Amino acid sequence: MATSFKHRNLPRLLLQAREAVMAHTRPSLREHGLSDQQWRVLRVLGEHGLVETGRIAREAYILGPSLTGVLARMERDGLVRRARDPADQRRTVVEATPKGMKLVEKLSRTIEAHYSWMEGKLGKRQLAELYQLLDQVIAMEQQP
């Protein structure tokens, strides 16, 4: 006997929505040799500049051990630079290189164009409501 659920599968819907949005972004990322994770790292660095690795992991939703590998590949490719935090030698900070920042600027134009397209399809108000609802769900689920 099948279990009858009263509500739709929200985690699956969120994943489907993510994949629908990323379907527009991924070709541009792949064209520049970037994975989704590498883009998330570059986006964080593009927004904040010099960032401690723990903050990158949190904001890019990448587990620490995976982030280490991602950063190693990005450093090898000349996209980021890692260094010890001058304020706390136990911590590592990361910044995008000029090559990495150039990629952020180029890809941000493509991504912003897609968001403008979404805004045109959904309407400015509905897109703002979507952002607001997602922020509310995140905040609500993070409460103890």
Phi and psi in degrees as GROMACS dihedral restraints (atoms count N, CA, C in turn):
[ dihedral_restraints ]
;  ai    aj    ak    al  type     phi  dphi    fc
    3     4     5     6     1   -79.3    20    10
    4     5     6     7     1   144.5    20    10
    6     7     8     9     1   -79.0    20    10
    7     8     9    10     1   135.5    20    10
    9    10    11    12     1   -98.9    20    10
   10    11    12    13     1   119.5    20    10
   12    13    14    15     1   -93.8    20    10
   13    14    15    16     1   140.3    20    10
   15    16    17    18     1   -80.7    20    10
   16    17    18    19     1   -33.6    20    10
   18    19    20    21     1  -110.1    20    10
   19    20    21    22     1   156.9    20    10
   21    22    23    24     1   -69.2    20    10
   22    23    24    25     1   162.2    20    10
   24    25    26    27     1   -79.9    20    10
   25    26    27    28     1    90.9    20    10
   27    28    29    30     1   -61.2    20    10
   28    29    30    31     1   -46.3    20    10
   30    31    32    33     1   -57.6    20    10
   31    32    33    34     1   -40.7    20    10
   33    34    35    36     1   -65.8    20    10
   34    35    36    37     1   -41.0    20    10
   36    37    38    39     1   -63.0    20    10
   37    38    39    40     1   -41.1    20    10
   39    40    41    42     1   -64.0    20    10
   40    41    42    43     1   -40.8    20    10
   42    43    44    45     1   -64.7    20    10
   43    44    45    46     1   -41.7    20    10
   45    46    47    48     1   -62.8    20    10
   46    47    48    49     1   -41.3    20    10
   48    49    50    51     1   -64.5    20    10
   49    50    51    52     1   -42.3    20    10
   51    52    53    54     1   -59.5    20    10
   52    53    54    55     1   -46.8    20    10
   54    55    56    57     1   -65.3    20    10
   55    56    57    58     1   -36.2    20    10
   57    58    59    60     1   -63.6    20    10
   58    59    60    61     1   -43.1    20    10
   60    61    62    63     1   -67.9    20    10
   61    62    63    64     1   -44.7    20    10
   63    64    65    66     1   -67.6    20    10
   64    65    66    67     1   -22.6    20    10
   66    67    68    69     1   -59.7    20    10
   67    68    69    70     1   -28.3    20    10
   69    70    71    72     1   -82.8    20    10
   70    71    72    73     1   -28.5    20    10
   72    73    74    75     1   -89.4    20    10
   73    74    75    76     1   -39.0    20    10
   75    76    77    78     1   -54.7    20    10
   76    77    78    79     1   -42.9    20    10
   78    79    80    81     1   -57.5    20    10
   79    80    81    82     1   -39.4    20    10
   81    82    83    84     1   -66.9    20    10
   82    83    84    85     1   -40.2    20    10
   84    85    86    87     1   -62.6    20    10
   85    86    87    88     1   -47.8    20    10
   87    88    89    90     1   -64.0    20    10
   88    89    90    91     1   -35.7    20    10
   90    91    92    93     1   -58.1    20    10
   91    92    93    94     1   -29.4    20    10
   93    94    95    96     1  -103.5    20    10
   94    95    96    97     1    11.3    20    10
   96    97    98    99     1    72.6    20    10
   97    98    99   100     1    25.2    20    10
   99   100   101   102     1  -106.2    20    10
  100   101   102   103     1   142.8    20    10
  102   103   104   105     1   -87.1    20    10
  103   104   105   106     1   168.8    20    10
  105   106   107   108     1   -58.0    20    10
  106   107   108   109     1   -43.6    20    10
  108   109   110   111     1   -63.4    20    10
  109   110   111   112     1   -43.0    20    10
  111   112   113   114     1   -62.3    20    10
  112   113   114   115     1   -39.2    20    10
  114   115   116   117     1   -64.2    20    10
  115   116   117   118     1   -42.8    20    10
  117   118   119   120     1   -60.5    20    10
  118   119   120   121     1   -38.6    20    10
  120   121   122   123     1   -64.1    20    10
  121   122   123   124     1   -48.8    20    10
  123   124   125   126     1   -61.6    20    10
  124   125   126   127     1   -37.4    20    10
  126   127   128   129     1   -63.1    20    10
  127   128   129   130     1   -44.4    20    10
  129   130   131   132     1   -61.1    20    10
  130   131   132   133     1   -46.0    20    10
  132   133   134   135     1   -66.3    20    10
  133   134   135   136     1   -37.5    20    10
  135   136   137   138     1   -65.1    20    10
  136   137   138   139     1   -31.6    20    10
  138   139   140   141     1   -83.0    20    10
  139   140   141   142     1   -31.1    20    10
  141   142   143   144     1  -121.5    20    10
  142   143   144   145     1    -9.4    20    10
  144   145   146   147     1    79.0    20    10
  145   146   147   148     1  -127.7    20    10
  147   148   149   150     1   -74.9    20    10
  148   149   150   151     1   122.3    20    10
  150   151   152   153     1  -134.3    20    10
  151   152   153   154     1   140.1    20    10
  153   154   155   156     1   -72.3    20    10
  154   155   156   157     1   144.3    20    10
  156   157   158   159     1   -59.1    20    10
  157   158   159   160     1   -35.2    20    10
  159   160   161   162     1   -61.2    20    10
  160   161   162   163     1   -39.2    20    10
  162   163   164   165     1   -68.2    20    10
  163   164   165   166     1   -39.4    20    10
  165   166   167   168     1   -59.8    20    10
  166   167   168   169     1   -47.2    20    10
  168   169   170   171     1   -56.5    20    10
  169   170   171   172     1   -45.5    20    10
  171   172   173   174     1   -66.7    20    10
  172   173   174   175     1   -48.2    20    10
  174   175   176   177     1   -75.4    20    10
  175   176   177   178     1   -28.1    20    10
  177   178   179   180     1   -95.9    20    10
  178   179   180   181     1    -1.3    20    10
  180   181   182   183     1    52.3    20    10
  181   182   183   184     1    56.3    20    10
  183   184   185   186     1  -128.7    20    10
  184   185   186   187     1   127.2    20    10
  186   187   188   189     1   -64.5    20    10
  187   188   189   190     1   146.9    20    10
  189   190   191   192     1   -46.4    20    10
  190   191   192   193     1   -53.8    20    10
  192   193   194   195     1   -60.4    20    10
  193   194   195   196     1   -38.0    20    10
  195   196   197   198     1   -68.5    20    10
  196   197   198   199     1   -39.3    20    10
  198   199   200   201     1   -60.8    20    10
  199   200   201   202     1   -37.8    20    10
  201   202   203   204     1   -57.2    20    10
  202   203   204   205     1   -46.3    20    10
  204   205   206   207     1   -66.5    20    10
  205   206   207   208     1   -41.9    20    10
  207   208   209   210     1   -60.9    20    10
  208   209   210   211     1   -46.6    20    10
  210   211   212   213     1   -65.8    20    10
  211   212   213   214     1   -37.2    20    10
  213   214   215   216     1   -61.1    20    10
  214   215   216   217     1   -44.7    20    10
  216   217   218   219     1   -66.4    20    10
  217   218   219   220     1   -40.0    20    10
  219   220   221   222     1   -67.9    20    10
  220   221   222   223     1   -36.8    20    10
  222   223   224   225     1   -67.0    20    10
  223   224   225   226     1   -43.4    20    10
  225   226   227   228     1   -57.3    20    10
  226   227   228   229     1   -37.6    20    10
  228   229   230   231     1   -85.1    20    10
  229   230   231   232     1     2.1    20    10
  231   232   233   234     1    76.7    20    10
  232   233   234   235     1    22.2    20    10
  234   235   236   237     1   -94.0    20    10
  235   236   237   238     1   -28.2    20    10
  237   238   239   240     1  -136.6    20    10
  238   239   240   241     1   163.0    20    10
  240   241   242   243     1  -128.2    20    10
  241   242   243   244     1   132.3    20    10
  243   244   245   246     1  -110.7    20    10
  244   245   246   247     1   148.1    20    10
  246   247   248   249     1  -155.0    20    10
  247   248   249   250     1   163.0    20    10
  249   250   251   252     1   -71.8    20    10
  250   251   252   253     1   141.4    20    10
  252   253   254   255     1   -68.2    20    10
  253   254   255   256     1   120.0    20    10
  255   256   257   258     1   -58.7    20    10
  256   257   258   259     1   -28.7    20    10
  258   259   260   261     1   -80.9    20    10
  259   260   261   262     1   -23.5    20    10
  261   262   263   264     1  -153.3    20    10
  262   263   264   265     1    98.6    20    10
  264   265   266   267     1   -60.9    20    10
  265   266   267   268     1   -14.1    20    10
  267   268   269   270     1   -76.8    20    10
  268   269   270   271     1   -17.5    20    10
  270   271   272   273     1  -103.3    20    10
  271   272   273   274     1   154.7    20    10
  273   274   275   276     1  -113.1    20    10
  274   275   276   277     1   137.8    20    10
  276   277   278   279     1  -114.1    20    10
  277   278   279   280     1   154.5    20    10
  279   280   281   282     1  -133.5    20    10
  280   281   282   283     1   143.8    20    10
  282   283   284   285     1  -140.6    20    10
  283   284   285   286     1   152.8    20    10
  285   286   287   288     1   -74.4    20    10
  286   287   288   289     1   141.2    20    10
  288   289   290   291     1   -77.3    20    10
  289   290   291   292     1   171.3    20    10
  291   292   293   294     1   -55.5    20    10
  292   293   294   295     1   -37.7    20    10
  294   295   296   297     1   -62.8    20    10
  295   296   297   298     1   -43.6    20    10
  297   298   299   300     1   -64.0    20    10
  298   299   300   301     1   -42.2    20    10
  300   301   302   303     1   -66.8    20    10
  301   302   303   304     1   -35.2    20    10
  303   304   305   306     1   -62.4    20    10
  304   305   306   307     1   -40.1    20    10
  306   307   308   309     1   -66.4    20    10
  307   308   309   310     1   -41.4    20    10
  309   310   311   312     1   -59.3    20    10
  310   311   312   313     1   -47.2    20    10
  312   313   314   315     1   -62.1    20    10
  313   314   315   316     1   -43.2    20    10
  315   316   317   318     1   -66.2    20    10
  316   317   318   319     1   -48.2    20    10
  318   319   320   321     1   -70.3    20    10
  319   320   321   322     1   -31.3    20    10
  321   322   323   324     1   -62.3    20    10
  322   323   324   325     1   -32.9    20    10
  324   325   326   327     1   -65.2    20    10
  325   326   327   328     1   -43.3    20    10
  327   328   329   330     1   -64.6    20    10
  328   329   330   331     1   -44.6    20    10
  330   331   332   333     1   -68.8    20    10
  331   332   333   334     1   -42.5    20    10
  333   334   335   336     1   -63.5    20    10
  334   335   336   337     1   -34.6    20    10
  336   337   338   339     1   -63.8    20    10
  337   338   339   340     1   -39.0    20    10
  339   340   341   342     1   -66.3    20    10
  340   341   342   343     1   -41.2    20    10
  342   343   344   345     1   -63.6    20    10
  343   344   345   346     1   -36.7    20    10
  345   346   347   348     1   -64.6    20    10
  346   347   348   349     1   -39.6    20    10
  348   349   350   351     1   -61.8    20    10
  349   350   351   352     1   -45.4    20    10
  351   352   353   354     1   -60.2    20    10
  352   353   354   355     1   -42.5    20    10
  354   355   356   357     1   -61.7    20    10
  355   356   357   358     1   -39.0    20    10
  357   358   359   360     1   -65.3    20    10
  358   359   360   361     1   -38.0    20    10
  360   361   362   363     1   -75.6    20    10
  361   362   363   364     1   -44.9    20    10
  363   364   365   366     1   -85.9    20    10
  364   365   366   367     1   -29.5    20    10
  366   367   368   369     1    97.2    20    10
  367   368   369   370     1   146.8    20    10
  369   370   371   372     1   -58.1    20    10
  370   371   372   373     1   -44.1    20    10
  372   373   374   375     1   -64.6    20    10
  373   374   375   376     1   -45.5    20    10
  375   376   377   378     1   -67.0    20    10
  376   377   378   379     1   -37.4    20    10
  378   379   380   381     1   -65.4    20    10
  379   380   381   382     1   -41.3    20    10
  381   382   383   384     1   -62.7    20    10
  382   383   384   385     1   -39.3    20    10
  384   385   386   387     1   -65.3    20    10
  385   386   387   388     1   -39.0    20    10
  387   388   389   390     1   -61.2    20    10
  388   389   390   391     1   -48.1    20    10
  390   391   392   393     1   -58.0    20    10
  391   392   393   394     1   -45.3    20    10
  393   394   395   396     1   -63.1    20    10
  394   395   396   397     1   -44.5    20    10
  396   397   398   399     1   -63.2    20    10
  397   398   399   400     1   -43.0    20    10
  399   400   401   402     1   -63.2    20    10
  400   401   402   403     1   -42.4    20    10
  402   403   404   405     1   -60.0    20    10
  403   404   405   406     1   -40.8    20    10
  405   406   407   408     1   -65.8    20    10
  406   407   408   409     1   -42.6    20    10
  408   409   410   411     1   -62.4    20    10
  409   410   411   412     1   -45.2    20    10
  411   412   413   414     1   -60.1    20    10
  412   413   414   415     1   -49.2    20    10
  414   415   416   417     1   -62.8    20    10
  415   416   417   418     1   -43.0    20    10
  417   418   419   420     1   -63.7    20    10
  418   419   420   421     1   -42.4    20    10
  420   421   422   423     1   -75.1    20    10
  421   422   423   424     1   -18.5    20    10
  423   424   425   426     1   -88.3    20    10
  424   425   426   427     1    -9.8    20    10
  426   427   428   429     1   -73.6    20    10
  427   428   429   430     1   142.1    20    10
